[in-house]
Amino acid sequence: MQRYTTIALFSAIALSVGILGVYGLTSTPSTLKVQSDTQTIGAVPMLGHVTMTVTDPKGNILAYHQGDNVVVNQGEDCLSAKVFGIKSIVCPNGATETYNVIVLGNYTGALVSKTNQTMDKEITNQAGLTRLVATTQTETDATSSLPVSDVLQATFTDNSPSAATVTEAGLFNSTTVSAVGMFAHQAFTGISLNSGDSLTVKWTVTMGT
């Protein structure tokens, strides 16, 4: 029964098209204009900038480094989960954790990419250079001309009897050593610290245009 119904339907369509042709109406449909109402909405860039200042025990500045970082995929996914409350299977330690933990690493030739989730070689056994929660945490609201800006800063002091070299820094959401939950990552030319020297890491993250 279904086969005959289909045939009848096609016959009716063919007949209708033929009638239109006879009466001078084209059987080819006219061009359909579809208008879409859109607004120009810019992307929301997220940028990070890191400064590193080395001082001796007397507070004298020994070295200064700065550069932009990479906000990794995992950080962007977790940010989305925080904002919209949608569960993300790639957001370690839960979307309620805060990205206020600064981590140092000392891998020679550390590489930074969007897929990073951990440090290349986290410093875990040098007194004073292990994970720290930022002691300075400030936020500047966005304006009509400036994006929102967040600053996180921590000072590490080499309390071991030996020197150290720092080649990378990361921003995480956990104080657990070797935990994933990375937001941003940066690698740089090795920064040397002697026993008693301090390294102040200042992370500035801007979001918006």
C-alpha positions as CSV (number, residue, x, y, z in Angstrom):
1,M,0.0,0.0,0.0
2,Q,2.9,2.4,0.8
3,R,4.3,1.9,-2.7
4,Y,1.1,3.0,-4.4
5,T,0.7,6.0,-2.2
6,T,4.2,7.2,-3.2
7,I,3.5,6.8,-6.9
8,A,0.3,8.8,-6.6
9,L,2.1,11.5,-4.8
10,F,4.7,11.9,-7.5
11,S,2.0,11.9,-10.1
12,A,0.3,14.7,-8.4
13,I,3.5,16.7,-8.2
14,A,4.3,16.1,-11.9
15,L,0.7,17.2,-12.9
16,S,1.0,20.4,-10.9
17,V,4.4,21.3,-12.4
18,G,2.9,20.7,-15.9
19,I,0.0,23.0,-15.3
20,L,2.3,25.7,-14.1
21,G,4.3,25.4,-17.3
22,V,1.2,25.6,-19.5
23,Y,0.1,28.8,-17.9
24,G,3.4,30.5,-18.3
25,L,4.7,30.1,-14.8
26,T,8.2,28.8,-14.5
27,S,8.7,25.4,-12.9
28,T,12.0,26.6,-11.6
29,P,11.6,28.3,-8.2
30,S,12.7,31.9,-8.0
31,T,15.8,32.8,-6.0
32,L,15.0,32.7,-2.3
33,K,16.6,35.5,-0.4
34,V,17.4,34.6,3.2
35,Q,18.3,37.4,5.5
36,S,20.0,36.8,8.7
37,D,20.1,39.5,11.4
38,T,23.5,39.4,13.0
39,Q,25.6,41.6,15.2
40,T,29.4,41.8,15.1
41,I,30.6,40.2,18.3
42,G,34.2,40.1,18.9
43,A,36.0,37.1,20.5
44,V,37.0,37.4,24.1
45,P,40.8,37.1,24.1
46,M,42.5,35.8,27.3
47,L,46.1,36.9,27.7
48,G,48.7,36.3,30.4
49,H,51.9,38.1,31.1
50,V,54.5,37.0,33.6
51,T,57.3,39.0,35.2
52,M,60.1,37.5,37.2
53,T,62.2,39.5,39.6
54,V,65.3,38.1,41.3
55,T,66.6,39.8,44.5
56,D,69.3,39.0,46.9
57,P,68.8,38.8,50.7
58,K,69.3,42.5,51.0
59,G,66.6,43.3,48.4
60,N,68.9,44.3,45.6
61,I,67.5,43.4,42.1
62,L,69.8,40.8,40.4
63,A,67.7,40.0,37.3
64,Y,64.4,40.7,35.7
65,H,62.5,38.7,33.1
66,Q,59.2,39.1,31.4
67,G,57.1,37.5,28.7
68,D,53.7,36.4,27.6
69,N,52.4,32.9,28.4
70,V,50.1,30.3,26.9
71,V,46.7,29.8,28.4
72,V,46.3,26.0,27.9
73,N,43.2,24.1,26.7
74,Q,42.6,22.6,30.1
75,G,42.4,26.1,31.6
76,E,40.0,27.3,29.0
77,D,37.8,24.3,29.6
78,C,37.7,24.8,33.3
79,L,37.0,28.5,32.9
80,S,33.9,27.5,30.8
81,A,32.8,25.1,33.5
82,K,33.2,27.8,36.2
83,V,31.2,30.4,34.2
84,F,28.3,28.3,32.9
85,G,28.2,25.5,35.5
86,I,28.3,22.8,32.8
87,K,30.3,19.8,33.9
88,S,33.6,19.4,32.1
89,I,35.3,16.0,32.2
90,V,38.7,17.7,31.5
91,C,38.5,20.1,34.5
92,P,40.7,18.5,37.2
93,N,40.1,19.2,40.9
94,G,36.6,20.5,40.2
95,A,35.4,23.7,38.7
96,T,35.1,25.3,42.2
97,E,38.9,25.4,42.7
98,T,40.7,28.7,42.2
99,Y,43.6,29.3,39.9
100,N,45.8,31.0,42.4
101,V,48.7,28.6,42.8
102,I,52.1,29.5,41.2
103,V,54.4,26.6,40.3
104,L,58.1,26.6,39.3
105,G,60.0,24.1,37.2
106,N,63.6,23.4,36.2
107,Y,63.5,21.3,33.1
108,T,66.2,22.1,30.5
109,G,64.5,22.9,27.2
110,A,61.0,23.1,28.7
111,L,58.3,23.4,25.9
112,V,55.0,25.2,26.1
113,S,51.9,24.3,24.1
114,K,48.1,24.5,24.4
115,T,47.9,20.8,25.3
116,N,50.2,21.1,28.4
117,Q,48.6,19.9,31.6
118,T,51.7,19.6,33.9
119,M,55.1,21.2,34.3
120,D,57.9,19.6,32.3
121,K,59.8,19.1,35.6
122,E,58.2,20.7,38.7
123,I,60.6,21.7,41.5
124,T,59.5,19.6,44.5
125,N,62.6,19.2,46.6
126,Q,64.2,22.6,46.8
127,A,63.2,24.3,50.1
128,G,61.2,27.5,49.4
129,L,60.7,26.9,45.7
130,T,57.7,24.5,45.9
131,R,54.1,25.4,45.1
132,L,52.8,28.7,46.6
133,V,49.3,30.2,46.8
134,A,49.6,33.8,45.5
135,T,49.9,36.2,48.4
136,T,48.8,39.1,46.2
137,Q,45.5,38.7,44.4
138,T,43.9,41.8,42.9
139,E,41.3,42.4,40.2
140,T,40.6,45.5,38.2
141,D,37.1,45.7,36.7
142,A,36.6,46.2,33.0
143,T,35.7,49.6,31.6
144,S,34.4,50.7,28.2
145,S,38.0,50.9,27.0
146,L,40.0,48.4,29.1
147,P,39.5,44.7,29.8
148,V,39.2,43.1,33.2
149,S,42.6,42.4,34.7
150,D,43.7,40.0,37.4
151,V,47.1,40.0,39.1
152,L,48.5,37.1,41.1
153,Q,51.9,37.3,42.8
154,A,54.1,35.1,45.0
155,T,57.6,35.4,46.2
156,F,59.8,32.2,46.4
157,T,63.0,32.2,48.5
158,D,65.7,29.6,48.0
159,N,66.0,28.3,51.6
160,S,68.2,25.4,50.7
161,P,72.1,25.5,51.0
162,S,72.4,25.0,47.2
163,A,71.7,27.1,44.1
164,A,68.8,26.5,41.8
165,T,67.8,27.3,38.2
166,V,64.2,28.0,37.2
167,T,63.2,27.6,33.6
168,E,59.4,27.5,33.7
169,A,56.4,28.7,35.6
170,G,52.8,27.6,35.7
171,L,49.4,28.7,37.1
172,F,47.4,25.9,38.8
173,N,44.3,25.3,40.8
174,S,45.9,23.0,43.4
175,T,48.7,23.0,45.9
176,T,49.2,19.3,45.6
177,V,52.6,18.5,44.2
178,S,52.5,17.2,40.6
179,A,48.7,17.7,40.4
180,V,47.2,18.6,37.0
181,G,44.8,21.6,36.8
182,M,47.0,23.9,34.8
183,F,45.6,27.3,33.6
184,A,48.7,28.8,32.0
185,H,52.3,27.9,31.3
186,Q,55.5,29.8,30.4
187,A,59.1,28.7,29.7
188,F,62.1,31.0,29.6
189,T,65.9,31.1,29.7
190,G,67.2,29.7,33.0
191,I,67.0,32.0,36.0
192,S,69.7,31.4,38.5
193,L,69.1,31.6,42.3
194,N,71.7,31.3,44.9
195,S,70.9,30.2,48.4
196,G,69.0,33.0,50.1
197,D,67.9,34.7,46.8
198,S,64.2,35.4,46.2
199,L,62.2,35.1,43.0
200,T,59.0,37.2,42.7
201,V,56.6,35.9,40.1
202,K,53.8,38.3,39.0
203,W,51.1,36.8,36.8
204,T,48.8,39.3,35.0
205,V,45.8,37.8,33.2
206,T,43.5,40.0,31.1
207,M,40.2,38.9,29.6
208,G,38.3,41.0,27.0
209,T,39.0,43.6,24.4
